[in-house]
Amino acid sequence: MINRKYLGILLALLFIGCSDLEEVPLGQLSPDGLINSPEDVQTLINGSIGNMATEAYWGRKLSLSIMLRSDMVSIGDQGTPGRRQDVDRFSMTSDNGMVTALWPRAYQVIAGTNEALAAVATLDAPAEQIDPIAGQAHFFRAYTYYHLVRLFEDIPYLDTPVENIDDAKSISKTPAEQVYANIIADLERAKEMLPNTQQVRSLPSKATAAGFLASVHLTLGDFQNAYNEAKFVIDGEADFNLGLATDFQELFDHSKQAGLNEFLLSLDFNGFSEGDDGRDYTPALTGIRANERGDIGGGWSVAVPTINVYNSWDGRDYRKAVSLDTTGIFGGEELFFDRFPEFDSRNIQSAYIAKYTRAIGPTGTGNGRASSLNYALMRYAEVLLIAAEALNEISPGSGEAAAYVNRVRARARAGNGSDFPADVTGGMSQVEFRDMVLEERKWELAFEFKRWYDIKRRQLGPEVFGPGSLEPQPNFDPSRDYLFPLPFDELDRNPNLGPNNPGY
């Protein structure tokens, strides 16, 4: 039975930020008639995706947190709210506003998928109509839990609608091992049910499910299954209509994204928002204060790469030029980043992230907020690098693993017609190849919200936050800081969620 109170909230959020999904006038969606057809279930799923395109989830709270937690991005403006600085400096507590806002929004996404799957069970329709839609619900439930379990570890796992508030107040945590098992089961179901391709990249395909299965297995250190799932995607490249974009810059150009085959999954923003729903803040957070370029009103200088990132990134790499802005426009004059603070003291003397400010298209509000840019939640280049990393763990010295890296590097070379980065050749030890792939991921996927999870799964914290690193962080404590704290308010409402994670 549908939880009517939740349904009312869900309907109010439908389609916000989901520009490529079919809109249905809300007046036609009465609760009693909502689940009469597969199309009605799709409406529920669209509403669930809409919860992702909000400030409390991908718009700012999740995306900014995992970006700052990496060793590639730090705080620029020292006057930015302390909750952001605490995430970056490993000094956050359980009342940190980034966490307390993220947690309930993530569970709203999950609630929507659970409602959709419950609705599916009430329908008498052919499997060929129901399965592709149910597969989406399985996928997005797994996707959301995948973020939560990596951030918090043991968490409540809900796979049915919660209809009784008293029951919700007594839910206990599920061990991370079981959460991962459930994620894998959902992704395997999605892989079976989803089509090879979708009309839009904001909906998952069979390859999307397999790509995330590869990522989950890689995270768990199950390298054989990680390779198997990545190879499934690679072998089906033509059937899944996948391929690397010819020009790396096009991946971050709103006008080119729709024609690319590299995204396995994207989150769409549409240049329009209602309040914080449908609004992405990454352009504002990463933009240069007072910068006149792009006529978006400049940015907020919050999430900024350290100068060590700029200095350590080889200048011959085309991806550096695409990923970083070294100049800004001030008073009509183009100036190098050493002069940025002259025009606003909140700027720092460093190159800024360009991926989310250079070609974002029409925006709904100032500073680039509510942009037209789509965010790649997984790209085909990542699948190639997963295959390479996993195969190296299974069969060191594999020419096949090197070939996957070389496909990614060839695209980088093509951008500026240079011979850098060179192809990977034989002679690397297993450890050397492992380190090389992680470095390749660092540059290829720079600022795309992947680096923190790489640091966590490979337990690299003491190395990447130690003296002489890209971003020294003396507060980093490996016994505490690979996990976020559980939100204090959730623990207050439900003591069964305790105790909090170690150190909090």
C-alpha positions in Angstrom: 0.0 0.0 0.0 1.3 3.4 -0.9 2.3 5.7 2.0 0.0 8.7 1.1 1.8 11.2 3.2 5.1 10.4 1.6 3.5 10.3 -1.8 2.3 13.9 -1.4 5.9 15.0 -0.7 7.2 13.0 -3.6 4.8 14.4 -6.1 5.8 17.9 -5.1 9.3 17.1 -6.1 8.6 15.4 -9.3 10.7 16.3 -12.4 12.7 19.1 -10.6 16.1 19.0 -12.3 15.3 16.1 -14.6 15.1 17.9 -17.9 15.3 14.8 -20.1 12.6 12.9 -18.3 9.0 13.0 -19.5 6.9 15.4 -17.5 3.3 14.6 -16.6 1.0 17.4 -15.3 0.6 16.9 -11.5 -3.1 17.5 -11.8 -3.4 14.1 -13.6 -1.7 12.2 -10.8 -4.1 11.4 -8.0 -2.8 9.0 -5.4 -5.5 6.4 -6.1 -4.7 6.4 -9.8 -0.9 6.6 -9.6 -0.1 2.9 -10.0 -2.4 1.7 -12.8 0.3 1.3 -15.4 4.1 0.9 -16.0 4.1 4.5 -17.0 2.9 5.5 -13.5 5.7 3.5 -11.9 8.1 5.5 -14.2 6.7 8.6 -12.7 7.6 7.4 -9.2 11.1 6.7 -10.4 11.4 10.1 -12.0 10.4 11.6 -8.7 13.1 9.6 -6.9 15.7 10.9 -9.4 14.4 14.4 -8.8 15.5 14.1 -5.2 19.1 13.6 -6.4 19.0 17.0 -8.3 18.7 19.1 -5.1 21.0 21.1 -3.0 20.9 18.6 -0.2 22.2 15.8 -2.4 24.1 16.3 -5.7 23.5 20.0 -5.9 25.9 20.6 -3.0 26.0 18.5 0.1 27.1 15.2 -1.3 29.2 16.4 -4.3 31.0 19.1 -2.3 31.7 16.8 0.6 33.4 14.1 -1.4 35.3 16.7 -3.5 36.7 18.4 -0.5 37.5 15.2 1.2 40.0 14.3 -1.5 43.6 15.4 -1.8 42.9 17.4 -5.0 40.7 20.1 -3.6 40.9 22.4 -0.5 39.1 25.5 0.8 39.9 28.8 -1.0 37.8 31.4 0.8 38.6 31.1 4.5 35.3 32.8 5.3 33.2 30.0 3.9 30.9 28.3 6.5 32.8 26.2 9.0 30.9 23.0 8.1 32.7 22.9 4.8 36.1 23.6 6.3 35.6 20.9 8.8 34.9 18.3 6.1 38.1 19.4 4.3 40.2 19.5 7.4 39.0 16.2 9.0 37.6 18.1 12.0 33.9 17.4 11.3 31.5 16.3 14.1 28.1 14.6 14.0 26.2 17.9 13.9 28.0 19.0 10.7 25.4 20.5 8.4 26.7 18.7 5.3 25.9 15.4 6.8 22.7 16.2 8.6 21.2 17.5 5.3 22.6 14.7 3.1 21.3 11.7 5.1 17.6 12.3 4.9 17.7 13.3 1.3 19.5 10.1 0.4 16.8 8.1 2.2 14.1 10.0 0.2 15.7 8.8 -3.0 15.7 5.2 -1.5 12.1 5.6 -0.4 11.1 6.5 -3.9 12.7 3.4 -5.4 11.0 1.2 -2.7 7.6 2.8 -3.5 8.2 2.1 -7.2 9.1 -1.6 -6.6 6.1 -2.0 -4.3 3.9 -0.5 -7.0 5.4 -2.9 -9.6 4.2 -5.9 -7.5 0.6 -4.6 -7.8 0.6 -4.5 -11.6 -0.6 -7.1 -14.0 1.5 -6.3 -17.0 3.9 -8.2 -19.3 7.4 -8.5 -18.1 8.7 -6.8 -21.2 6.8 -3.7 -20.0 7.6 -3.9 -16.3 11.2 -5.2 -16.2 12.9 -2.2 -17.8 11.2 0.2 -15.4 11.7 -2.0 -12.3 15.4 -2.3 -13.3 15.7 1.5 -12.9 14.4 1.3 -9.4 16.8 -1.5 -8.5 19.6 0.5 -10.0 19.0 3.8 -8.3 18.4 2.1 -4.9 21.8 0.4 -5.3 23.4 3.6 -6.5 22.2 5.6 -3.4 23.2 2.9 -1.0 26.6 2.7 -2.6 27.4 6.2 -1.6 26.0 5.8 1.9 27.8 2.6 2.7 31.2 4.1 1.6 30.6 7.2 3.6 29.1 5.8 6.8 29.7 2.0 6.6 27.0 0.3 8.8 23.7 2.0 7.9 20.0 1.2 8.0 19.0 -0.8 4.9 15.4 -0.4 3.9 14.0 -2.3 0.9 10.3 -1.8 1.4 8.2 1.3 2.1 8.0 2.5 5.7 4.4 3.1 6.5 4.6 3.3 10.3 6.6 6.2 11.8 7.0 4.2 15.1 8.7 1.4 13.1 11.0 4.0 11.5 12.1 5.2 14.9 13.3 1.7 15.8 15.3 0.7 12.7 18.8 -0.6 13.4 21.9 -0.4 11.3 22.7 -3.2 8.8 26.3 -4.4 8.7 28.2 -3.0 5.7 28.9 -6.5 4.4 25.2 -7.1 4.0 24.5 -3.7 2.5 27.1 -4.4 -0.1 25.6 -7.8 -0.8 22.2 -6.1 -1.3 23.7 -3.5 -3.6 25.3 -6.2 -5.7 22.0 -8.1 -5.8 20.1 -5.0 -6.9 22.7 -4.2 -9.6 22.5 -7.8 -10.9 18.8 -7.5 -11.2 19.1 -4.2 -12.9 21.6 -5.7 -15.3 19.1 -8.4 -16.2 16.1 -6.1 -16.6 17.5 -2.9 -18.2 17.8 -2.4 -22.0 21.1 -2.1 -23.8 20.5 1.6 -24.4 18.2 4.3 -23.2 17.0 7.4 -25.1 18.7 9.6 -22.5 21.9 9.0 -20.5 20.1 10.1 -17.3 18.4 6.7 -17.2 20.6 3.6 -16.6 21.2 0.9 -19.2 22.4 -2.7 -18.9 26.0 -1.3 -19.3 25.4 1.2 -16.5 24.5 -1.6 -14.1 27.5 -3.6 -15.1 29.8 -0.6 -14.8 28.7 0.1 -11.3 28.9 -3.6 -10.5 32.6 -3.4 -11.6 33.1 -0.4 -9.3 31.5 -2.1 -6.3 33.6 -5.3 -6.8 36.7 -3.1 -7.2 35.9 -1.4 -3.9 35.5 -4.7 -2.2 38.8 -6.0 -3.6 37.0 -8.7 -5.6 39.2 -8.1 -8.7 38.0 -11.1 -10.7 34.4 -9.9 -10.7 35.4 -6.3 -11.1 37.2 -7.3 -14.3 34.4 -9.6 -15.5 31.8 -6.8 -15.2 34.1 -4.2 -16.8 34.9 -6.6 -19.6 31.2 -7.2 -20.2 30.8 -3.5 -20.9 33.9 -3.3 -23.0 33.0 -6.4 -25.1 29.5 -4.9 -25.7 30.7 -1.4 -26.5 28.9 -1.3 -29.9 25.7 -2.9 -28.5 25.7 -0.4 -25.7 26.5 2.5 -27.9 29.6 3.5 -25.9 32.9 5.1 -26.8 35.3 7.7 -25.7 34.6 11.3 -26.7 37.0 12.5 -29.3 37.9 15.7 -27.5 38.2 15.6 -23.6 36.8 19.2 -23.5 33.5 18.1 -25.0 32.7 16.1 -21.8 32.3 19.4 -19.9 30.6 21.4 -22.6 26.8 21.6 -22.1 26.2 22.0 -25.9 28.1 18.8 -26.7 27.2 16.4 -24.0 24.0 15.1 -25.5 25.8 13.9 -28.5 28.5 11.9 -26.7 28.6 8.2 -26.1 30.9 8.3 -23.1 28.5 8.7 -20.3 27.1 5.5 -18.8 25.0 7.7 -16.5 24.5 11.4 -16.1 22.6 13.6 -13.7 20.9 16.3 -15.7 20.4 19.9 -14.7 18.4 22.2 -17.0 19.2 25.8 -16.3 16.0 26.2 -14.1 15.3 25.7 -10.5 12.7 26.3 -7.8 14.5 27.2 -4.7 17.2 24.6 -4.2 15.5 21.9 -6.2 17.1 21.4 -9.6 20.0 23.8 -8.7 23.6 22.7 -8.9 26.1 24.7 -6.9 29.3 23.3 -8.3 29.9 26.1 -10.7 29.5 28.7 -8.0 31.5 26.8 -5.4 34.5 26.2 -7.8 34.4 29.6 -9.6 36.8 32.5 -9.3 35.5 35.4 -7.3 34.9 38.5 -9.4 35.8 36.7 -12.6 34.1 38.3 -15.6 34.6 35.3 -17.9 31.4 33.7 -19.0 29.1 36.4 -17.8 27.9 34.3 -14.8 28.9 36.7 -12.1 32.0 34.9 -11.0 32.2 32.2 -8.4 32.6 31.8 -4.6 36.2 30.5 -4.5 35.3 27.7 -2.1 36.5 24.4 -3.6 39.9 25.2 -5.1 42.9 22.9 -6.0 46.0 23.5 -4.0 48.9 25.0 -5.9 50.6 21.6 -5.5 48.0 20.1 -7.8 48.9 22.6 -10.5 52.6 22.2 -10.0 52.6 18.4 -10.0 50.4 18.0 -13.1 52.5 17.7 -16.2 51.9 20.7 -18.4 52.0 18.6 -21.5 48.8 16.8 -20.5 45.8 18.2 -22.4 43.6 17.2 -19.5 45.3 19.8 -17.3 44.4 22.6 -19.7 40.8 21.3 -19.8 40.5 20.8 -16.1 42.1 23.9 -14.7 41.6 27.6 -15.3 44.9 29.5 -14.9 43.5 32.9 -15.9 40.5 35.1 -15.2 39.0 38.3 -16.6 39.1 41.3 -14.3 38.3 44.8 -15.5 38.3 43.4 -19.1 41.8 42.2 -18.8 42.9 38.5 -18.8 45.2 37.9 -15.8 47.2 34.9 -14.4 46.1 33.3 -11.1 48.9 35.0 -9.1 46.9 38.2 -9.3 43.5 36.7 -8.5 43.5 38.0 -4.8 44.1 41.5 -6.0 40.5 41.7 -7.3 38.9 39.8 -4.4 40.8 38.8 -1.2 38.8 35.6 -1.0 40.6 34.2 -4.1 43.8 32.3 -3.7 46.9 32.2 -5.9 46.2 28.9 -7.5 44.6 27.5 -10.7 40.9 26.9 -10.3 38.6 24.0 -11.5 37.4 24.7 -15.1 35.3 21.7 -15.7 32.1 23.2 -14.2 32.5 26.9 -15.2 33.9 27.0 -18.7 31.0 25.8 -20.9 28.0 25.4 -18.6 25.4 27.1 -20.8 22.3 29.0 -19.6 21.9 29.3 -15.9 18.9 30.0 -13.8 20.6 32.1 -11.1 23.8 34.0 -10.6 27.3 32.5 -10.2 26.5 29.7 -12.6 23.9 28.1 -10.2 21.1 26.1 -11.9 23.4 25.5 -14.9 22.6 23.5 -18.0 25.6 21.2 -17.4 25.1 17.4 -16.9 27.2 15.6 -14.4 28.8 12.3 -15.4 28.2 9.8 -12.6 30.2 7.3 -14.6 32.1 7.6 -17.8 33.4 4.8 -20.2 36.9 5.9 -19.5 36.4 4.9 -15.9 35.3 1.4 -17.0 38.5 1.0 -19.0 40.6 2.0 -16.0 38.6 -0.4 -13.7 39.3 -3.2 -16.1 43.0 -2.3 -16.2 43.4 -2.1 -12.4 41.5 -5.3 -11.7 43.3 -7.3 -14.4 46.6 -6.2 -13.0 45.7 -7.7 -9.7 44.7 -11.0 -11.3 47.4 -11.3 -14.0 50.3 -8.8 -13.6 52.1 -7.8 -16.7 49.0 -8.2 -18.9 49.2 -6.5 -22.3 45.4 -6.3 -22.2 45.4 -4.2 -19.0 48.0 -1.8 -20.6 45.8 -1.5 -23.7 42.9 -0.2 -21.7 45.0 2.5 -20.1 46.5 3.4 -23.5 43.0 4.0 -25.0 42.5 6.7 -22.3 45.9 8.1 -22.8 45.5 8.2 -26.6 42.5 10.5 -26.2 44.5 12.8 -23.9 47.3 13.0 -26.4 44.9 13.8 -29.2 43.8 16.9 -27.5 47.1 18.8 -28.1 48.8 16.6 -30.7 51.7 15.8 -28.3 53.3 12.5 -27.4 52.3 12.9 -23.8 51.1 10.9 -21.9 53.0 8.1 -23.6 51.6 4.6 -24.0 52.1 2.1 -21.1 54.7 -0.5 -22.2 55.9 -3.8 -20.7 58.2 -4.1 -17.8 56.1 -2.7 -15.0 55.8 -4.7 -11.8 52.4 -5.3 -10.3 52.9 -2.6 -7.7 54.2 -0.1 -10.3 51.2 -0.7 -12.6 48.8 -0.4 -9.7 50.3 3.0 -8.7 50.2 4.1 -12.4 46.5 3.3 -12.8 45.6 5.2 -9.6 47.6 8.2 -10.9 45.8 7.9 -14.2 42.5 7.9 -12.5 43.6 10.9 -10.5 44.2 13.0 -13.6 41.5 11.5 -16.0 38.8 11.8 -13.4 40.1 14.9 -11.6 37.4 16.8 -9.7 34.7 14.3 -10.8 34.0 13.2 -7.2 35.9 9.9 -7.5 39.3 10.6 -5.8 38.1 10.4 -2.2 36.7 6.9 -2.8 40.0 5.8 -4.3 41.8 7.1 -1.3 39.5 5.2 1.0 39.4 1.9 -0.8 43.2 1.8 -1.1 43.7 3.2 2.4 46.0 5.9 1.1 45.2 8.6 3.7 48.5 8.7 5.6 50.4 8.9 2.3 48.2 11.5 0.4 47.6 13.7 3.5 51.1 13.5 4.9 54.0 16.0 4.7 55.0 16.8 1.1 51.7 15.6 -0.3 49.3 17.6 -2.6 47.3 18.6 0.4 48.9 18.0 3.8 46.3 17.4 6.5 47.7 17.0 10.0 44.3 16.2 11.4 43.8 13.1 9.3 43.4 10.0 11.6 43.1 6.7 9.7 41.2 5.2 12.7 38.4 7.8 12.3 38.5 9.7 9.0 37.8 7.1 6.4 34.2 7.4 7.6 31.8 10.3 8.1 29.9 10.6 11.4 26.3 9.5 11.7 24.1 12.6 12.0 23.5 13.5 15.6 19.8 14.3 15.0 19.2 10.9 13.6 20.8 9.3 16.6 18.7 11.4 18.9 15.5 10.3 17.1 16.5 6.7 17.0 19.1 5.5 19.5 19.1 2.1 17.8 21.4 3.7 15.1 24.2 4.0 17.7 26.9 4.0 18.6 28.4 6.5 16.2 31.3 5.7 14.1 34.7 5.4 15.9 36.1 8.8 16.9 32.9 10.8 16.7 
